[in-house]
Structure formats: structure tokens, C-alpha cells
Amino acid sequence: MNLEVELPRFLAWLVDQTSQPDEVVDVSAYQGTDLGYELVEACADRGWVKGLSTFGGPAAVITLAGRHVAEQYRRDLTDPVKRAATARTGLLRWLYAQQAAGAHYPVTTHVLQSEESMYLGERLTEDDIDRAAAYLYEQGFIKGVRTAQTRGPVRVALTSKGEDCVEQYGGNVTAYQQGGQGRGNTNTFNFGPIINNGTMAVASEGFTQNTTVGVDQAGVAKLVQTLLDGLDKLQLTDEARTSARAELEAVQQEVQQPQPNTGRVTAGIGRAVNYFMEAGKPVVTAAFMLIASGYGLPPAA
């Protein structure tokens, strides 16, 4: 279970169980007692609930902060832009895995049987996938067999463009399109251990940050762990923190593989850093200071 994904969903469930503020909720009905204890403890640590668990069972009172997280989760769950982006990425990544396994033009909706079709702990719909397939087809990321009954192809395969998107950007179509057009500042990450031959640029305006060395799984793992350890110290929204944590944890899992996919590592860290950049210069500054501290380097004056 990914706690950072499950917690907002759990909080939304808590809200549905209450009819008035400060109402105590018996959490044992939520997917098993053992899981309930863990969720209550994790939410209490973040100030989202008051834990009232006993040996008799897990229980909690949701706080105002917890209600805000639940409300944001509900907004995100129905956000058409975020759902579309998730569906496109998930479909591309699933197709890449199917192609690697030797599948020939798999049925598009079979992606709904995989983890790639999960969004905020909920499964995407056939309509979400159909819309994603139509867009990816029109943009040249996939090819396939179309019918009059669907917007997109019902059997699909990746094009070379789709393969590049998965390998270089983890399936993030927007990042691929922006990267290919070279718009704005560029963040290039070729991760290995950080070797600093001068001062470290912290929160500079309008710069291109290149961290370039040979691929080193241990170095990447240390970098990711440094960011994860300090993530709660950064002034991020709950949504941005949850998303950044998910990206970093995915990279952490990838670098533990015997032969990690460099494209996924690069894209994952790049997306995490994008959440820092969207939050503004103070967060970027704090993030680089965390990195510098983690490697025993003083930030540039």
C-alpha cells in the first residue's frame, strides 16, 4: 500500500462517515482493522485526525486540516485535466510493458486490469482510456485499429515516438512535447553521485542546472532518500508533497532493480523537481540546500 496515495482517500471516507464536527468514527469498517490502525496513526502524525484507537479497534476524529485534504482529493479525483494526463501516461507505460512482453496489438481497455490505470487510489474508466487513446493516436504516440463505436483505437501499439516518450519522460506526454520544443528553462538530469567542482547554484534565476556524471545506483538512491527525508520540511501544498513523494518513491524502487531504466529515473526526478519549481523560489532554494547538506556541501553564498 502506498500511504501517500491512500491517506487522502481514507480522509474522504472519514468525511462521509460524519454528520457533525468532532464526531468519532469507528475505522474498523475501512478495509480491515489492521489497516485502520496504520492509517489513523499516519494521519495523526500529520495532524489530519485525532487518533482515538484502543485495543478494541481503530477510531479517529477528522480535523479541519484533514477535511481540507479530503476536499482537495475530491477536487483532484474529478479534475478532467489530471485524469486525462494520468490516463495517457498509464496507457503508454502499459503498452510499453506489453510490447516488451511480446504482445501484438493488445486490446486497449485491458489496461484497466493493470496498476497503470489507477488514479489517486481509484480505477480509471473505459471512457478515460478511450479519450486517452484517441489523443495519443492523433498525436502520433500510438497506432492501432479504430472502430465507429470508440474515439480511439480498440487495439493498439506504440510508435517510435511513443517509445521515446516512455523511455525519456516516463510516459509524460506534456513533458515530452515541451522537451522536444525546447521551451523555457531546461532541467537536465543524468543522475549518478553528485560531484561538485565548484559552488553549488542554489535558487539562481533563469539557469540550466545540469547534474552530470555516470549512472550510479547508490548515488541516485542517496539523492532520492535525501529529498524524501526532507520533503516534509519544504513549504509545499499537501497535493504537491504527495505527488513529489510518489515520484521519488517510484525512482527509489526503480534504482533498486538490477538494471534500472535510466529514462524512468530521469523522468521521475525531473517531475518531482517540477513540483518544487511550481511552488516557487523559496522551495527550490530549500530543496537544493537539502541536497547540499545531504552531500556535505555548503550552498553557494
C-alpha positions in Angstrom: 0.0 0.0 0.0 1.2 3.5 -0.9 0.3 5.5 2.2 0.7 8.9 0.4 -2.0 7.7 -2.1 -4.2 6.0 0.4 -4.3 8.7 3.1 -6.4 11.3 1.2 -8.8 8.6 0.0 -9.1 7.5 3.6 -9.8 11.0 4.8 -12.5 11.4 2.2 -14.1 8.2 3.5 -13.9 9.6 7.1 -15.8 12.8 6.0 -18.6 10.6 4.5 -19.0 8.8 7.9 -19.6 12.0 9.8 -22.7 14.2 10.2 -21.2 16.7 12.6 -17.8 18.1 13.6 -15.7 16.2 16.1 -17.7 13.0 15.5 -15.7 9.9 16.4 -15.5 7.4 13.6 -15.0 3.7 14.0 -12.4 3.0 11.4 -12.5 -0.8 11.6 -15.0 -0.8 8.7 -12.3 0.7 6.3 -10.6 -2.3 4.6 -9.8 -4.2 7.7 -8.8 -3.4 11.3 -5.0 -3.7 10.9 -5.0 -1.3 8.0 -7.2 1.1 10.0 -4.7 1.3 12.9 -1.9 2.2 10.4 -4.0 4.8 8.6 -5.1 6.5 11.8 -1.6 6.7 13.1 -0.2 8.1 9.8 -2.9 10.7 9.6 -2.5 11.7 13.3 1.2 12.2 12.7 0.3 14.8 10.0 -2.3 16.5 12.1 -5.2 15.3 9.9 -7.0 13.3 12.6 -7.1 12.9 16.3 -6.3 9.3 16.9 -8.7 7.6 19.4 -7.8 4.0 18.8 -8.0 1.4 21.5 -7.4 -2.3 21.8 -11.0 -2.6 20.8 -10.4 -1.1 17.4 -9.1 2.0 15.5 -11.0 5.2 15.8 -10.4 8.8 14.9 -11.9 12.3 14.7 -11.0 14.2 11.5 -9.5 17.6 11.9 -10.1 20.8 9.9 -6.8 20.2 8.2 -7.9 16.6 7.3 -11.1 17.9 5.8 -9.1 20.3 3.6 -7.0 17.4 2.4 -10.2 15.3 1.7 -11.7 18.2 -0.2 -8.6 18.6 -2.3 -8.6 14.9 -3.0 -12.2 15.1 -4.2 -11.4 18.0 -6.5 -8.3 16.2 -7.9 -10.3 13.0 -8.4 -12.8 14.8 -10.7 -10.2 17.1 -12.3 -10.5 16.3 -16.1 -7.0 17.6 -16.9 -5.3 15.5 -14.3 -7.4 12.4 -15.1 -6.5 12.8 -18.8 -2.8 13.2 -18.1 -2.8 10.1 -15.9 -4.7 8.0 -18.4 -2.3 9.0 -21.2 0.8 8.2 -19.2 -0.7 5.0 -17.9 -1.7 3.8 -21.3 1.7 4.5 -22.8 3.6 2.8 -19.9 1.3 -0.3 -20.1 1.7 -0.6 -23.8 5.5 -0.3 -23.4 5.4 -3.3 -21.0 3.0 -5.2 -23.2 5.3 -4.7 -26.2 8.4 -5.8 -24.2 6.5 -8.9 -23.3 5.8 -9.7 -26.9 2.1 -8.8 -27.1 0.9 -7.8 -30.5 -1.7 -5.1 -30.7 -3.3 -5.7 -27.2 -6.9 -4.6 -26.5 -6.8 -1.0 -25.3 -9.2 -1.5 -22.4 -7.1 -4.3 -21.0 -5.0 -1.6 -19.4 -7.8 -1.3 -16.8 -6.6 -4.7 -15.4 -3.2 -3.2 -14.5 -1.9 -0.8 -11.9 -1.2 1.7 -14.7 -4.9 2.5 -14.7 -5.0 3.6 -11.1 -5.5 7.3 -10.3 -5.5 8.5 -6.6 -6.3 5.0 -5.4 -9.3 4.7 -7.8 -9.5 2.9 -11.1 -9.9 5.0 -14.3 -12.9 4.4 -16.5 -13.2 3.0 -20.0 -14.1 6.5 -21.2 -10.9 7.9 -19.6 -8.9 5.3 -21.5 -10.8 5.8 -24.8 -10.2 9.5 -24.7 -6.5 9.0 -23.9 -6.2 6.5 -26.8 -7.9 9.0 -29.2 -5.5 11.8 -28.2 -2.4 9.6 -28.3 -3.4 8.3 -31.7 -4.0 11.8 -33.1 -0.6 13.0 -31.7 1.2 10.0 -33.2 2.2 8.2 -30.0 0.3 5.1 -30.8 -1.1 3.3 -33.8 -4.0 0.9 -34.0 -7.3 -0.4 -35.2 -10.2 2.1 -34.9 -14.0 1.4 -34.9 -17.1 3.6 -35.2 -18.0 2.8 -31.7 -15.0 4.4 -30.0 -13.0 7.6 -30.2 -9.6 5.9 -30.1 -8.3 2.6 -31.4 -9.5 -0.6 -29.8 -6.2 -2.5 -30.4 -3.0 -0.5 -30.1 0.7 -0.5 -30.4 3.4 2.1 -29.6 5.0 4.2 -32.4 8.7 5.1 -32.1 7.5 8.4 -30.7 5.6 6.7 -28.0 8.6 4.5 -27.1 10.8 7.7 -26.8 8.2 9.3 -24.6 8.2 6.4 -22.1 11.9 5.9 -22.1 12.9 9.5 -21.9 10.0 11.0 -19.9 8.3 8.1 -18.2 5.3 8.4 -20.4 4.6 12.0 -19.5 3.2 13.4 -22.8 3.3 17.0 -21.8 7.0 16.8 -20.7 7.9 15.1 -23.9 6.1 17.7 -26.0 7.7 20.6 -24.1 11.1 18.9 -24.0 11.0 18.4 -27.8 10.2 22.0 -28.4 12.9 23.3 -26.0 10.7 25.8 -24.4 11.6 27.6 -21.2 14.4 26.8 -18.8 15.8 23.3 -19.0 16.4 20.9 -16.2 18.7 18.1 -17.4 19.2 15.2 -15.0 21.8 12.5 -15.7 21.9 11.1 -12.3 24.9 9.5 -10.6 26.7 10.7 -7.5 26.8 14.4 -7.3 30.4 15.7 -7.8 30.8 19.3 -7.1 33.8 21.0 -8.7 32.8 24.5 -7.6 30.0 26.2 -5.8 26.5 24.8 -6.0 23.9 27.0 -7.7 21.1 27.5 -5.2 17.9 29.3 -6.3 19.6 31.1 -9.1 17.2 32.8 -11.6 16.9 31.6 -15.1 19.6 28.9 -15.1 20.0 25.5 -16.6 21.0 23.0 -13.9 23.0 20.0 -15.2 23.9 17.3 -12.8 26.0 15.0 -15.0 28.0 12.0 -14.1 28.0 8.3 -14.8 24.9 6.4 -13.7 25.4 5.2 -10.1 22.5 3.4 -8.5 23.9 4.1 -5.0 24.3 7.8 -5.8 20.8 8.1 -7.1 19.4 6.2 -4.2 21.2 8.6 -1.8 19.9 11.7 -3.6 16.3 10.4 -3.6 16.5 9.5 0.1 17.9 12.9 1.0 14.9 14.5 -0.7 12.4 12.1 0.8 13.8 12.7 4.3 13.5 16.5 4.0 10.2 16.6 2.0 8.0 17.4 5.0 10.3 20.4 5.7 9.5 22.0 2.3 6.7 24.5 2.1 4.6 22.5 -0.4 0.8 22.0 -0.6 -0.4 18.6 0.5 -1.1 17.8 -3.1 2.3 18.7 -4.4 4.1 17.0 -1.5 2.1 13.8 -2.1 2.8 13.9 -5.8 6.5 14.6 -5.3 6.8 11.8 -2.8 5.1 9.4 -5.2 7.6 10.3 -7.9 10.6 9.9 -5.7 9.4 6.6 -4.2 8.9 5.3 -7.8 12.5 6.3 -8.6 13.7 4.7 -5.4 12.1 1.4 -6.4 13.5 1.7 -10.0 17.1 2.1 -8.9 16.8 -1.0 -6.8 16.3 -3.0 -9.9 19.3 -5.0 -11.3 19.2 -2.8 -14.5 17.2 0.3 -13.7 15.6 2.2 -16.6 17.5 5.4 -16.9 14.6 7.1 -18.7 12.2 6.4 -15.8 14.8 7.6 -13.2 15.4 10.8 -15.1 11.8 11.5 -15.8 10.7 10.7 -12.2 13.2 13.0 -10.6 12.5 15.7 -13.2 8.8 15.6 -12.4 9.5 15.7 -8.6 11.7 18.8 -9.2 8.9 20.4 -11.3 6.7 20.3 -8.2 9.4 22.2 -6.3 9.7 24.8 -9.1 6.0 25.3 -9.3 5.9 26.1 -5.6 8.4 29.0 -6.1 11.9 30.1 -5.5 11.9 29.6 -1.7 11.0 25.9 -2.1 13.7 25.4 -4.8 16.2 27.1 -2.6 15.3 24.8 0.3 15.4 21.7 -1.9 18.9 22.5 -3.1 20.0 23.2 0.4 18.7 19.8 1.4 20.7 18.2 -1.4 23.8 20.2 -0.5 23.5 19.3 3.2 23.0 15.6 2.3 26.2 15.5 0.4 28.1 17.5 3.0 28.4 20.6 0.7 27.7 24.1 1.7 25.3 26.0 -0.6 26.8 28.8 -2.7 26.9 32.2 -0.9 
